[in-house]
Amino acid sequence: MSGPLDRDPFVMAAVLAIATSLASIEDPQLGALSLTLVALAVASRLVHLRSSARGRRAPREELAGISIVALAALLYAAAPTPLGAVRAPILAVSLLPLWWATRLPAADRGGLA
């Protein structure tokens, strides 16, 4: 059964994080919502990586994507005042490498499944 809300939670959180981060340029209060959605996206990926059906090994691409998001979160927390307006979009855009790594299964990328 497939409905309109039957989607991957990572993709939904990533798209909403990018949308709210772009809106946070105009209304800086939305930056906290962007940060929350990025955290939700990363948490949903980590839950997927730790699932028993997936096996013991996590693809290096996804772990590298998560580390890029972690670096962007550090930049978000330590950004100087001039970067205040664009720190939420930078954080949300850091989800793109993780999204790219999750698009295809590991076997299709030439890695081990």
C-alpha positions as a Markdown table, in Angstrom:
| # | Residue | x | y | z |
|---|---|---|---|---|
| 1 | Met | 0.0 | 0.0 | 0.0 |
| 2 | Ser | 1.4 | 3.4 | -1.0 |
| 3 | Gly | 0.0 | 6.7 | 0.0 |
| 4 | Pro | 1.0 | 10.3 | -0.3 |
| 5 | Leu | 2.8 | 10.2 | 3.0 |
| 6 | Asp | 4.6 | 6.9 | 2.4 |
| 7 | Arg | 8.0 | 8.4 | 1.7 |
| 8 | Asp | 11.5 | 8.1 | 3.1 |
| 9 | Pro | 11.7 | 10.2 | 6.3 |
| 10 | Phe | 15.3 | 11.2 | 5.4 |
| 11 | Val | 14.3 | 12.7 | 2.1 |
| 12 | Met | 11.3 | 14.5 | 3.6 |
| 13 | Ala | 13.4 | 16.0 | 6.4 |
| 14 | Ala | 16.1 | 17.0 | 4.0 |
| 15 | Val | 13.7 | 18.8 | 1.6 |
| 16 | Leu | 11.9 | 20.5 | 4.4 |
| 17 | Ala | 15.3 | 21.6 | 6.0 |
| 18 | Ile | 16.4 | 23.1 | 2.7 |
| 19 | Ala | 13.1 | 24.9 | 2.3 |
| 20 | Thr | 13.0 | 26.3 | 5.8 |
| 21 | Ser | 16.7 | 27.3 | 5.7 |
| 22 | Leu | 16.1 | 29.3 | 2.5 |
| 23 | Ala | 13.1 | 31.0 | 4.3 |
| 24 | Ser | 15.3 | 31.6 | 7.3 |
| 25 | Ile | 17.3 | 34.2 | 5.3 |
| 26 | Glu | 14.2 | 36.4 | 5.4 |
| 27 | Asp | 13.0 | 35.3 | 8.9 |
| 28 | Pro | 16.0 | 34.2 | 11.1 |
| 29 | Gln | 13.8 | 32.5 | 13.6 |
| 30 | Leu | 13.3 | 29.6 | 11.1 |
| 31 | Gly | 17.0 | 28.8 | 11.6 |
| 32 | Ala | 16.2 | 26.7 | 14.6 |
| 33 | Leu | 13.6 | 24.7 | 12.7 |
| 34 | Ser | 16.2 | 24.1 | 10.0 |
| 35 | Leu | 18.6 | 22.8 | 12.6 |
| 36 | Thr | 16.0 | 20.5 | 14.0 |
| 37 | Leu | 15.1 | 19.1 | 10.5 |
| 38 | Val | 18.8 | 18.5 | 9.7 |
| 39 | Ala | 19.1 | 16.6 | 13.0 |
| 40 | Leu | 16.0 | 14.6 | 12.1 |
| 41 | Ala | 17.4 | 13.7 | 8.7 |
| 42 | Val | 20.7 | 12.6 | 10.2 |
| 43 | Ala | 18.9 | 10.6 | 12.9 |
| 44 | Ser | 16.7 | 8.8 | 10.3 |
| 45 | Arg | 19.8 | 7.8 | 8.3 |
| 46 | Leu | 21.6 | 6.6 | 11.4 |
| 47 | Val | 18.5 | 4.5 | 12.3 |
| 48 | His | 18.5 | 3.0 | 8.8 |
| 49 | Leu | 22.3 | 2.3 | 9.0 |
| 50 | Arg | 21.8 | 0.5 | 12.4 |
| 51 | Ser | 18.8 | -1.6 | 11.3 |
| 52 | Ser | 19.3 | -5.3 | 11.6 |
| 53 | Ala | 18.0 | -6.0 | 8.1 |
| 54 | Arg | 20.9 | -3.9 | 6.7 |
| 55 | Gly | 23.7 | -6.0 | 8.1 |
| 56 | Arg | 26.8 | -5.1 | 10.1 |
| 57 | Arg | 28.6 | -2.8 | 7.6 |
| 58 | Ala | 27.7 | 0.8 | 6.9 |
| 59 | Pro | 28.7 | 2.2 | 3.5 |
| 60 | Arg | 31.6 | 4.6 | 3.7 |
| 61 | Glu | 29.8 | 7.1 | 1.5 |
| 62 | Glu | 27.0 | 7.5 | 4.0 |
| 63 | Leu | 29.4 | 7.9 | 6.9 |
| 64 | Ala | 31.3 | 10.5 | 4.9 |
| 65 | Gly | 28.1 | 12.3 | 4.3 |
| 66 | Ile | 27.2 | 12.3 | 7.9 |
| 67 | Ser | 30.7 | 13.7 | 8.8 |
| 68 | Ile | 30.1 | 16.6 | 6.3 |
| 69 | Val | 26.8 | 17.4 | 8.1 |
| 70 | Ala | 28.7 | 17.3 | 11.4 |
| 71 | Leu | 31.3 | 19.8 | 10.2 |
| 72 | Ala | 28.5 | 22.0 | 8.9 |
| 73 | Ala | 26.8 | 21.8 | 12.3 |
| 74 | Leu | 30.1 | 23.0 | 13.9 |
| 75 | Leu | 30.1 | 25.9 | 11.5 |
| 76 | Tyr | 26.5 | 26.6 | 12.3 |
| 77 | Ala | 27.3 | 26.8 | 16.0 |
| 78 | Ala | 30.5 | 28.8 | 15.7 |
| 79 | Ala | 29.6 | 31.0 | 12.8 |
| 80 | Pro | 30.6 | 34.7 | 13.2 |
| 81 | Thr | 27.9 | 37.4 | 13.0 |
| 82 | Pro | 28.4 | 38.2 | 9.3 |
| 83 | Leu | 27.5 | 34.6 | 8.4 |
| 84 | Gly | 24.4 | 34.6 | 10.6 |
| 85 | Ala | 22.0 | 34.9 | 7.8 |
| 86 | Val | 23.4 | 32.1 | 5.7 |
| 87 | Arg | 24.4 | 29.6 | 8.3 |
| 88 | Ala | 21.1 | 27.7 | 8.1 |
| 89 | Pro | 21.2 | 27.3 | 4.3 |
| 90 | Ile | 24.9 | 26.1 | 4.6 |
| 91 | Leu | 23.8 | 23.5 | 7.2 |
| 92 | Ala | 20.8 | 22.3 | 5.1 |
| 93 | Val | 22.9 | 22.1 | 1.9 |
| 94 | Ser | 25.4 | 19.9 | 3.7 |
| 95 | Leu | 22.7 | 17.2 | 3.5 |
| 96 | Leu | 23.1 | 16.9 | -0.3 |
| 97 | Pro | 26.2 | 14.7 | -0.2 |
| 98 | Leu | 24.4 | 12.4 | 2.3 |
| 99 | Trp | 21.4 | 12.3 | 0.0 |
| 100 | Trp | 23.6 | 11.6 | -3.0 |
| 101 | Ala | 25.2 | 8.7 | -1.1 |
| 102 | Thr | 21.8 | 7.2 | -0.2 |
| 103 | Arg | 20.2 | 7.4 | -3.7 |
| 104 | Leu | 21.6 | 4.1 | -4.9 |
| 105 | Pro | 22.2 | 0.8 | -3.0 |
| 106 | Ala | 25.9 | 0.0 | -2.3 |
| 107 | Ala | 25.9 | -2.7 | -4.9 |
| 108 | Asp | 25.0 | -0.3 | -7.7 |
| 109 | Arg | 27.8 | 2.0 | -6.7 |
| 110 | Gly | 30.4 | -0.8 | -7.0 |
| 111 | Gly | 30.7 | -1.2 | -3.3 |
| 112 | Leu | 29.9 | -4.2 | -1.1 |
| 113 | Ala | 26.3 | -4.7 | -0.3 |
